[in-house]
Amino acid sequence: MANASLTIRRDWARVDLAGIPALMQASSSQLSDVTAGAATLDLALRRMAGPERMAGLALPIMTTVDDNLAPYAALSVIKPGDLVIVTCTGDGKCALLGDHIIGLYKNAGASGVLVNGFVRDLDGLRKLNLPVFALGTSARAPSKHGPGTVGVSVTLSTTTIQAGDFIVVDEDGVATIPSTDIHNLAPKLEALFTQDRLIQDRVASGATEPPNFENLLSQAGVHWIA
């Protein structure tokens, strides 16, 4: 359609995450560790409502500053397990989402909502018990004029996120894994889980130094002062 305000991708491949339990258990820090930091996004998000962790397949939305027509239009394509990601073309003053639209996302089966911008209606959001992370809050309502995109790739920080990529957001940060790499991470995560359990057990047992502590210091070189 000529002069359309919105561009909406109808559907895309979604990996069955039920068959990859290691991925569903991983924190953003663990995903960062197994990808040497490549998975990490530099976003200063705050948890606004719901549980402290969310994970799912990206449903990316780009909207215009202070407008949320595209986020509403996403209700036409959202599927259970999708993690809604809303970003905009610049810095705005209005909330992009509130408890009404996020409540609709929850009813549609969203696993959580990431807003690279502001939200509002915190009291209502908390009653939904759906994880919501955002940059902050604003009482100002947005317009609904567009333009915007749904299901089309967006860039957060310096990372391009495609529809169907795996996203984890928790209070440590945000990590994203391209859909093409999802199945390759399970063995690395299982090995990391084992390593982390050994470290936790060591601390719980009363240890006051990490393994090979003396070697660590000697390799670095230390000038001891009496």
C-alpha positions as CSV (number, residue, x, y, z in Angstrom):
1,M,0.0,0.0,0.0
2,A,1.4,3.4,-1.0
3,N,2.1,5.8,1.9
4,A,1.4,3.2,4.5
5,S,2.3,4.3,8.1
6,L,3.2,0.8,9.2
7,T,5.3,-2.0,7.9
8,I,4.4,-5.3,9.5
9,R,6.0,-8.7,9.0
10,R,3.3,-11.3,9.2
11,D,5.3,-14.2,10.6
12,W,8.8,-15.7,11.1
13,A,10.4,-18.9,12.3
14,R,10.3,-19.4,16.0
15,V,12.7,-22.0,17.7
16,D,11.1,-24.4,20.1
17,L,12.8,-23.3,23.3
18,A,11.2,-26.2,25.3
19,G,13.9,-28.5,23.9
20,I,16.7,-26.3,25.1
21,P,16.4,-26.1,28.9
22,A,19.9,-24.8,29.4
23,L,19.1,-21.7,27.4
24,M,15.9,-21.1,29.3
25,Q,17.8,-21.3,32.6
26,A,20.7,-19.1,31.7
27,S,21.2,-15.6,33.1
28,S,22.4,-12.6,31.0
29,S,25.8,-12.9,32.7
30,Q,26.1,-16.6,31.7
31,L,25.2,-15.9,28.1
32,S,27.7,-13.1,28.1
33,D,30.4,-15.5,29.5
34,V,29.8,-18.2,26.9
35,T,29.9,-15.7,24.0
36,A,32.9,-13.8,25.4
37,G,30.7,-10.7,25.9
38,A,29.3,-10.7,22.3
39,A,25.7,-11.3,23.5
40,T,25.6,-8.4,25.9
41,L,23.7,-5.2,25.1
42,D,24.7,-1.9,26.7
43,L,21.3,-0.7,27.9
44,A,20.6,0.9,31.3
45,L,17.3,-0.8,31.9
46,R,15.4,-0.9,35.1
47,R,12.9,-3.5,36.2
48,M,9.5,-1.8,36.4
49,A,7.2,-4.7,37.2
50,G,7.0,-8.5,37.4
51,P,9.6,-11.1,38.0
52,E,13.3,-10.2,37.9
53,R,14.0,-12.3,34.7
54,M,12.4,-12.7,31.4
55,A,13.4,-14.8,28.4
56,G,11.8,-15.4,25.0
57,L,12.0,-14.9,21.2
58,A,12.3,-11.3,20.1
59,L,9.3,-9.5,18.6
60,P,11.0,-6.3,17.5
61,I,9.1,-3.0,17.2
62,M,10.3,0.3,16.0
63,T,8.1,3.3,16.6
64,T,8.3,7.1,16.2
65,V,9.3,9.2,19.1
66,D,6.3,9.7,21.5
67,D,4.0,7.5,19.4
68,N,2.8,3.9,20.0
69,L,0.8,3.0,16.9
70,A,3.3,0.3,16.0
71,P,3.3,-1.3,19.5
72,Y,-0.5,-1.7,19.2
73,A,-0.2,-3.1,15.7
74,A,2.1,-5.8,17.1
75,L,-1.0,-7.4,18.6
76,S,-1.8,-8.7,15.1
77,V,1.3,-10.9,15.0
78,I,2.3,-11.7,18.5
79,K,2.5,-15.4,19.6
80,P,2.9,-17.1,23.0
81,G,6.5,-16.9,24.1
82,D,7.4,-13.8,22.2
83,L,9.4,-11.2,24.1
84,V,8.2,-7.7,23.0
85,I,11.0,-5.2,22.3
86,V,10.0,-1.6,21.7
87,T,12.4,1.0,20.6
88,C,12.0,4.4,18.9
89,T,13.7,6.7,16.5
90,G,15.1,9.1,19.1
91,D,14.7,10.5,22.6
92,G,11.2,11.2,23.6
93,K,9.3,12.6,26.6
94,C,6.2,10.3,26.5
95,A,5.6,6.8,27.8
96,L,5.6,4.4,24.9
97,L,3.6,1.7,26.8
98,G,1.2,1.6,29.7
99,D,-0.7,-1.1,31.6
100,H,-3.5,-1.4,29.0
101,I,-1.3,-2.4,26.0
102,I,1.0,-4.5,28.2
103,G,-2.0,-6.2,29.7
104,L,-3.0,-7.1,26.1
105,Y,0.5,-8.5,25.4
106,K,0.2,-10.7,28.5
107,N,-3.2,-12.0,27.4
108,A,-1.6,-12.8,24.0
109,G,1.1,-14.9,25.7
110,A,4.1,-12.5,25.8
111,S,7.0,-13.6,28.0
112,G,7.9,-10.1,28.8
113,V,8.4,-6.5,27.6
114,L,11.6,-4.5,27.0
115,V,11.1,-0.8,26.3
116,N,14.1,1.2,25.1
117,G,12.2,4.3,26.4
118,F,9.6,5.1,29.0
119,V,6.5,3.4,30.4
120,R,3.7,4.5,32.8
121,D,0.9,3.2,35.0
122,L,3.3,1.4,37.3
123,D,0.6,0.4,39.8
124,G,-1.3,-1.3,37.0
125,L,1.8,-2.9,35.6
126,R,2.7,-4.4,38.9
127,K,-0.7,-6.1,39.1
128,L,-0.1,-7.8,35.8
129,N,2.9,-9.7,37.1
130,L,4.5,-9.7,33.7
131,P,8.2,-8.8,33.6
132,V,8.7,-5.2,32.2
133,F,12.1,-3.5,31.8
134,A,12.4,0.0,30.6
135,L,14.7,3.1,30.8
136,G,12.3,4.9,33.1
137,T,8.8,6.4,33.5
138,S,6.8,9.3,32.2
139,A,3.2,10.3,32.9
140,R,2.8,11.7,29.4
141,A,0.7,9.7,27.0
142,P,1.9,9.1,23.4
143,S,0.1,9.7,20.1
144,K,-1.0,6.9,17.7
145,H,-0.1,8.1,14.2
146,G,3.0,6.1,13.2
147,P,5.1,5.5,11.3
148,G,6.7,2.3,12.6
149,T,7.6,-1.3,11.9
150,V,6.7,-4.6,13.5
151,G,8.7,-7.8,13.1
152,V,11.5,-6.0,11.2
153,S,15.0,-5.9,12.6
154,V,15.9,-3.1,15.1
155,T,19.2,-1.9,16.5
156,L,19.6,-1.7,20.3
157,S,22.9,-0.3,21.5
158,T,25.2,-1.5,18.6
159,T,23.4,-4.8,18.1
160,T,20.9,-5.7,15.4
161,I,18.0,-7.8,16.7
162,Q,16.0,-9.9,14.3
163,A,12.6,-11.3,14.9
164,G,13.0,-14.7,16.5
165,D,16.4,-14.0,18.2
166,F,16.6,-15.3,21.8
167,I,16.6,-12.6,24.5
168,V,17.3,-12.7,28.2
169,V,16.7,-9.7,30.4
170,D,17.4,-9.7,34.1
171,E,18.8,-7.4,36.7
172,D,22.4,-7.9,35.5
173,G,21.5,-6.8,32.0
174,V,20.4,-7.9,28.5
175,A,21.8,-10.6,26.3
176,T,20.7,-11.7,22.9
177,I,21.5,-14.7,20.8
178,P,20.9,-14.8,17.0
179,S,18.3,-17.5,16.2
180,T,20.9,-19.3,14.0
181,D,23.1,-19.8,17.1
182,I,20.5,-20.9,19.6
183,H,21.1,-24.6,19.2
184,N,24.9,-24.3,19.5
185,L,25.0,-22.8,23.0
186,A,23.6,-25.7,25.1
187,P,26.9,-27.6,25.6
188,K,28.8,-24.5,26.5
189,L,26.1,-23.5,29.0
190,E,26.0,-26.9,30.6
191,A,29.8,-26.7,31.1
192,L,29.5,-23.2,32.6
193,F,26.7,-24.4,34.9
194,T,29.0,-27.1,36.2
195,Q,31.8,-24.6,36.7
196,D,29.5,-22.1,38.5
197,R,28.2,-24.9,40.8
198,L,31.7,-25.8,41.8
199,I,32.5,-22.1,42.6
200,Q,29.3,-21.7,44.6
201,D,30.0,-24.9,46.6
202,R,33.5,-23.7,47.3
203,V,32.3,-20.4,48.7
204,A,29.6,-22.2,50.7
205,S,32.2,-24.4,52.2
206,G,34.0,-21.4,53.7
207,A,36.8,-20.8,51.3
208,T,38.6,-17.5,51.5
209,E,40.6,-17.7,48.3
210,P,39.9,-18.8,44.7
211,P,41.6,-21.9,43.3
212,N,45.2,-21.3,42.2
213,F,45.3,-18.0,44.0
214,E,49.1,-18.0,44.5
215,N,49.6,-18.8,40.8
216,L,47.3,-16.0,39.8
217,L,49.2,-13.4,41.8
218,S,52.7,-14.7,40.8
219,Q,51.7,-14.6,37.1
220,A,50.6,-11.0,37.5
221,G,53.7,-10.0,39.5
222,V,53.2,-8.4,42.9
223,H,55.4,-5.9,44.7
224,W,54.8,-6.7,48.4
225,I,55.2,-3.8,50.8
226,A,56.1,-4.7,54.4
